[in-house]
Amino acid sequence: MARRSKLARVAALGVLAVLTLAGCDLNNEFWRFGWPEGITDQAEQMRQLWTGSVIAALVVGFAVWGLIFWSMIRHRKRGDELPKQTAYNLPLEIVYTIVPFVMIAVLFFYTVVVQNRVQERSDNPDVTIAVNAFKWNWQFVYPQTTESNGGTPVSTTGSSTEIPILVVPVDQTIRFEVASADVIHSFWVPEFLFKLDVIPGNENGRDNVFEVTVREQGAFVGRCAELCGTYHANMNFEVRAVSGEDYDAYLAAREDGLSTYDALESIGQDGSASTTVPFDTLTEQQLDGASN
Protein backbone atom coordinates (compact mmCIF):
# COMPACT_ATOMS: atom_id res chain seq x y z
CA MET A 1 0.00 0.00 0.00
CA ALA A 2 2.86 2.38 0.84
CA ARG A 3 4.49 1.62 -2.50
CA ARG A 4 1.25 2.30 -4.36
CA SER A 5 0.81 5.56 -2.49
CA LYS A 6 4.31 6.63 -3.45
CA LEU A 7 3.68 5.80 -7.09
CA ALA A 8 0.43 7.74 -7.00
CA ARG A 9 2.23 10.80 -5.65
CA VAL A 10 4.86 10.58 -8.36
CA ALA A 11 2.17 10.22 -11.03
CA ALA A 12 0.30 13.22 -9.60
CA LEU A 13 3.46 15.31 -9.66
CA GLY A 14 4.03 14.27 -13.28
CA VAL A 15 0.51 15.29 -14.29
CA LEU A 16 0.92 18.59 -12.43
CA ALA A 17 4.19 19.26 -14.25
CA VAL A 18 2.57 18.59 -17.64
CA LEU A 19 -0.36 20.90 -16.84
CA THR A 20 2.05 23.59 -15.67
CA LEU A 21 4.08 23.37 -18.87
CA ALA A 22 0.92 23.47 -20.95
CA GLY A 23 -0.03 26.78 -19.38
CA CYS A 24 3.42 28.35 -19.80
CA ASP A 25 4.89 30.27 -22.71
CA LEU A 26 7.67 28.00 -23.92
CA ASN A 27 9.05 30.58 -26.36
CA ASN A 28 11.95 31.66 -24.19
CA GLU A 29 15.68 31.06 -24.20
CA PHE A 30 15.49 28.05 -21.88
CA TRP A 31 12.70 26.15 -23.63
CA ARG A 32 14.10 26.87 -27.10
CA PHE A 33 17.04 24.58 -26.22
CA GLY A 34 19.45 26.56 -28.39
CA TRP A 35 16.97 27.06 -31.23
CA PRO A 36 17.22 30.61 -32.67
CA GLU A 37 14.31 33.00 -32.27
CA GLY A 38 12.67 33.52 -35.65
CA ILE A 39 10.56 36.42 -36.91
CA THR A 40 7.98 34.57 -39.02
CA ASP A 41 4.94 32.40 -38.32
CA GLN A 42 6.71 29.53 -40.05
CA ALA A 43 9.74 29.92 -37.81
CA GLU A 44 7.47 29.72 -34.75
CA GLN A 45 5.97 26.45 -36.02
CA MET A 46 9.45 24.97 -36.47
CA ARG A 47 10.41 26.17 -32.98
CA GLN A 48 7.41 24.38 -31.51
CA LEU A 49 8.42 21.17 -33.29
CA TRP A 50 11.97 21.50 -31.97
CA THR A 51 10.86 22.19 -28.40
CA GLY A 52 8.42 19.27 -28.42
CA SER A 53 11.02 16.93 -29.91
CA VAL A 54 13.63 17.83 -27.31
CA ILE A 55 11.16 17.44 -24.43
CA ALA A 56 10.12 14.03 -25.78
CA ALA A 57 13.77 13.03 -26.13
CA LEU A 58 14.47 14.12 -22.55
CA VAL A 59 11.48 12.13 -21.26
CA VAL A 60 12.73 9.02 -23.04
CA GLY A 61 16.27 9.70 -21.86
CA PHE A 62 15.30 10.07 -18.21
CA ALA A 63 13.19 6.90 -18.45
CA VAL A 64 16.14 4.95 -19.86
CA TRP A 65 18.56 6.37 -17.31
CA GLY A 66 16.09 5.55 -14.55
CA LEU A 67 15.79 1.94 -15.73
CA ILE A 68 19.57 1.65 -15.95
CA PHE A 69 20.13 2.87 -12.39
CA TRP A 70 17.16 0.84 -11.10
CA SER A 71 18.63 -2.30 -12.70
CA MET A 72 22.07 -1.56 -11.25
CA ILE A 73 20.62 -1.25 -7.74
CA ARG A 74 17.94 -3.94 -7.97
CA HIS A 75 20.23 -6.59 -9.44
CA ARG A 76 23.45 -5.77 -7.65
CA LYS A 77 25.46 -8.72 -6.45
CA ARG A 78 24.31 -10.03 -3.06
CA GLY A 79 26.34 -13.21 -2.86
CA ASP A 80 27.87 -16.02 -4.87
CA GLU A 81 24.55 -17.59 -5.76
CA LEU A 82 23.51 -16.88 -9.36
CA PRO A 83 20.13 -15.20 -9.76
CA LYS A 84 17.36 -16.87 -11.67
CA GLN A 85 18.25 -17.03 -15.36
CA THR A 86 15.63 -16.14 -17.96
CA ALA A 87 15.85 -15.87 -21.73
CA TYR A 88 13.61 -15.29 -24.72
CA ASN A 89 11.11 -13.09 -22.93
CA LEU A 90 8.83 -12.71 -25.93
CA PRO A 91 6.45 -10.05 -24.50
CA LEU A 92 9.38 -7.88 -23.43
CA GLU A 93 11.10 -8.25 -26.83
CA ILE A 94 7.89 -7.24 -28.59
CA VAL A 95 7.57 -4.16 -26.37
CA TYR A 96 11.10 -2.87 -26.90
CA THR A 97 10.80 -3.53 -30.63
CA ILE A 98 7.43 -1.82 -31.13
CA VAL A 99 7.93 1.18 -28.81
CA PRO A 100 10.87 2.68 -30.80
CA PHE A 101 8.87 2.33 -34.03
CA VAL A 102 5.93 4.11 -32.40
CA MET A 103 8.16 6.96 -31.22
CA ILE A 104 9.71 7.30 -34.69
CA ALA A 105 6.27 7.28 -36.31
CA VAL A 106 4.99 10.03 -33.98
CA LEU A 107 8.07 12.18 -34.63
CA PHE A 108 7.76 11.60 -38.37
CA PHE A 109 4.08 12.55 -38.30
CA TYR A 110 4.63 15.88 -36.55
CA THR A 111 7.65 16.63 -38.75
CA VAL A 112 5.60 16.14 -41.90
CA VAL A 113 2.76 18.26 -40.50
CA VAL A 114 5.12 21.17 -39.75
CA GLN A 115 6.94 20.74 -43.06
CA ASN A 116 3.66 20.97 -44.96
CA ARG A 117 2.66 24.09 -43.01
CA VAL A 118 6.03 25.76 -43.65
CA GLN A 119 5.87 25.00 -47.38
CA GLU A 120 2.18 25.81 -47.72
CA ARG A 121 1.26 28.32 -50.43
CA SER A 122 -1.79 30.53 -50.41
CA ASP A 123 -3.95 31.12 -53.49
CA ASN A 124 -3.63 34.90 -53.24
CA PRO A 125 -0.57 36.11 -51.29
CA ASP A 126 -0.57 39.75 -50.22
CA VAL A 127 2.85 40.41 -51.75
CA THR A 128 4.88 38.65 -54.45
CA ILE A 129 8.60 39.30 -54.84
CA ALA A 130 10.86 37.77 -57.50
CA VAL A 131 14.35 36.97 -56.20
CA ASN A 132 17.03 36.66 -58.87
CA ALA A 133 20.47 35.45 -57.84
CA PHE A 134 23.64 35.84 -59.87
CA LYS A 135 27.37 35.66 -59.24
CA TRP A 136 27.77 37.27 -56.78
CA ASN A 137 24.77 39.37 -55.83
CA TRP A 138 20.99 39.65 -55.79
CA GLN A 139 18.14 41.36 -57.62
CA PHE A 140 14.71 41.86 -56.05
CA VAL A 141 11.78 42.58 -58.35
CA TYR A 142 8.29 43.70 -57.31
CA PRO A 143 6.18 42.44 -60.25
CA GLN A 144 2.99 44.09 -59.02
CA THR A 145 4.49 47.56 -59.54
CA THR A 146 5.40 49.72 -62.53
CA GLU A 147 8.07 52.40 -62.70
CA SER A 148 6.76 55.67 -64.14
CA ASN A 149 9.86 56.34 -66.22
CA GLY A 150 10.29 52.95 -67.83
CA GLY A 151 7.12 50.92 -67.55
CA THR A 152 9.03 48.03 -65.94
CA PRO A 153 8.50 46.61 -62.44
CA VAL A 154 10.33 48.21 -59.55
CA SER A 155 13.56 46.37 -58.76
CA THR A 156 16.67 46.63 -56.61
CA THR A 157 19.97 45.18 -57.82
CA GLY A 158 23.06 44.81 -55.70
CA SER A 159 26.58 45.57 -56.82
CA SER A 160 30.13 45.31 -55.51
CA THR A 161 29.66 48.73 -53.89
CA GLU A 162 26.03 48.51 -52.73
CA ILE A 163 24.18 45.98 -50.60
CA PRO A 164 20.72 45.27 -52.08
CA ILE A 165 17.91 45.92 -49.62
CA LEU A 166 14.79 43.77 -49.82
CA VAL A 167 11.88 45.72 -48.36
CA VAL A 168 8.96 43.62 -47.08
CA PRO A 169 5.84 44.39 -45.02
CA VAL A 170 5.05 42.81 -41.67
CA ASP A 171 1.83 40.92 -40.93
CA GLN A 172 1.26 40.08 -44.60
CA THR A 173 1.73 36.90 -46.62
CA ILE A 174 4.86 37.31 -48.75
CA ARG A 175 5.62 34.96 -51.64
CA PHE A 176 9.21 34.66 -52.82
CA GLU A 177 9.79 33.32 -56.33
CA VAL A 178 13.49 32.51 -56.54
CA ALA A 179 15.56 31.96 -59.69
CA SER A 180 19.23 31.94 -60.68
CA ALA A 181 21.01 33.34 -63.72
CA ASP A 182 24.03 31.05 -63.55
CA VAL A 183 24.75 28.45 -60.85
CA ILE A 184 22.91 27.09 -57.83
CA HIS A 185 22.58 29.64 -55.05
CA SER A 186 20.53 29.49 -51.85
CA PHE A 187 18.23 32.21 -50.51
CA TRP A 188 18.69 32.35 -46.75
CA VAL A 189 17.59 34.81 -44.09
CA PRO A 190 18.75 33.34 -40.75
CA GLU A 191 15.80 34.87 -38.85
CA PHE A 192 13.39 33.08 -41.21
CA LEU A 193 14.92 29.77 -40.01
CA PHE A 194 14.37 28.58 -43.58
CA LYS A 195 16.36 28.56 -46.80
CA LEU A 196 15.60 27.49 -50.35
CA ASP A 197 17.96 26.56 -53.17
CA VAL A 198 17.89 28.89 -56.17
CA ILE A 199 18.09 26.66 -59.25
CA PRO A 200 19.18 28.05 -62.63
CA GLY A 201 16.89 27.61 -65.61
CA ASN A 202 13.98 26.19 -63.58
CA GLU A 203 14.87 22.78 -64.97
CA ASN A 204 12.47 19.82 -64.93
CA GLY A 205 9.57 21.99 -63.87
CA ARG A 206 11.13 23.05 -60.57
CA ASP A 207 8.95 25.62 -58.87
CA ASN A 208 11.11 27.26 -56.22
CA VAL A 209 8.57 29.25 -54.28
CA PHE A 210 7.94 29.74 -50.59
CA GLU A 211 5.88 32.06 -48.41
CA VAL A 212 6.40 33.67 -45.03
CA THR A 213 4.57 36.07 -42.76
CA VAL A 214 7.04 38.37 -40.99
CA ARG A 215 5.95 39.50 -37.53
CA GLU A 216 8.82 41.77 -36.46
CA GLN A 217 10.03 45.04 -37.92
CA GLY A 218 13.74 45.65 -38.34
CA ALA A 219 16.80 44.98 -40.47
CA PHE A 220 17.99 41.40 -40.95
CA VAL A 221 20.95 40.10 -42.90
CA GLY A 222 20.42 37.70 -45.79
CA ARG A 223 22.99 35.37 -47.26
CA CYS A 224 23.68 32.82 -49.96
CA ALA A 225 23.86 29.41 -48.26
CA GLU A 226 25.20 27.45 -51.23
CA LEU A 227 28.88 27.46 -52.23
CA CYS A 228 28.56 29.22 -55.58
CA GLY A 229 32.06 30.46 -56.41
CA THR A 230 34.93 32.70 -55.41
CA TYR A 231 32.92 35.42 -53.64
CA HIS A 232 30.16 33.24 -52.26
CA ALA A 233 30.89 34.28 -48.66
CA ASN A 234 30.26 37.93 -49.55
CA MET A 235 27.00 37.40 -51.44
CA ASN A 236 24.88 39.15 -48.83
CA PHE A 237 21.75 41.27 -48.81
CA GLU A 238 19.51 42.89 -46.23
CA VAL A 239 15.83 42.38 -45.45
CA ARG A 240 14.11 45.51 -44.21
CA ALA A 241 10.78 44.66 -42.57
CA VAL A 242 8.50 47.69 -42.27
CA SER A 243 4.85 48.37 -41.53
CA GLY A 244 2.27 47.88 -44.26
CA GLU A 245 1.78 51.65 -44.60
CA ASP A 246 5.52 52.28 -44.96
CA TYR A 247 5.79 49.44 -47.46
CA ASP A 248 3.08 50.98 -49.66
CA ALA A 249 4.74 54.38 -49.37
CA TYR A 250 8.11 52.88 -50.31
CA LEU A 251 6.73 51.25 -53.45
CA ALA A 252 4.92 54.46 -54.39
CA ALA A 253 8.19 56.38 -54.07
CA ARG A 254 9.99 53.80 -56.19
CA GLU A 255 7.26 53.97 -58.84
CA ASP A 256 7.76 57.74 -58.91
CA GLY A 257 11.39 57.21 -59.85
CA LEU A 258 13.21 57.40 -56.51
CA SER A 259 16.14 55.09 -55.86
CA THR A 260 16.11 52.45 -53.16
CA TYR A 261 18.17 54.73 -50.92
CA ASP A 262 15.95 57.80 -51.40
CA ALA A 263 12.71 55.80 -51.12
CA LEU A 264 13.84 54.30 -47.80
CA GLU A 265 14.87 57.72 -46.52
CA SER A 266 11.43 59.07 -47.49
CA ILE A 267 9.71 56.63 -45.11
CA GLY A 268 12.12 57.31 -42.24
CA GLN A 269 14.38 54.33 -42.83
CA ASP A 270 18.15 54.25 -43.22
CA GLY A 271 18.87 54.21 -46.93
CA SER A 272 21.97 52.04 -46.54
CA ALA A 273 22.30 48.51 -45.22
CA SER A 274 23.20 48.22 -41.53
CA THR A 275 23.58 44.45 -41.08
CA THR A 276 26.36 43.84 -43.61
CA VAL A 277 28.77 45.76 -45.82
CA PRO A 278 29.50 45.49 -49.57
CA PHE A 279 32.51 43.62 -50.82
CA ASP A 280 34.26 45.29 -53.75
CA THR A 281 35.17 42.33 -55.96
CA LEU A 282 36.99 44.55 -58.47
CA THR A 283 39.32 45.90 -55.80
CA GLU A 284 39.92 42.39 -54.49
CA GLN A 285 40.76 41.14 -57.98
CA GLN A 286 43.24 44.00 -58.43
CA LEU A 287 44.88 43.18 -55.10
CA ASP A 288 45.10 39.51 -56.06
CA GLY A 289 46.73 40.48 -59.36
CA ALA A 290 49.22 42.74 -57.63
CA SER A 291 50.18 40.06 -55.11
CA ASN A 292 50.76 37.54 -57.90
Protein Blocks (a to p, Z undefined) as FASTA:
>chain_A
ZZmmmmmmmmmmmmmmmmmmmmpcfbbfklnnopacdfbfklmmmmmmmmmmmmmmmmmm
mmmmmmmmmmmmmmgcfbjbdcdddehilklmmmmmmmmmmmmmmmmmmmmmmmmmmmpc
cfbdfbdcdddddddddddddfkbccfklopacdddddfkbccdddddehiacddddddf
kbacddddfklopacdddehiighiacddddddfbecddddddfbdfbjklmmmccdddd
ddfklmmmmmmmmmnopafklmmmmnopafbdfkbccddfklmmmmmmmmZZ
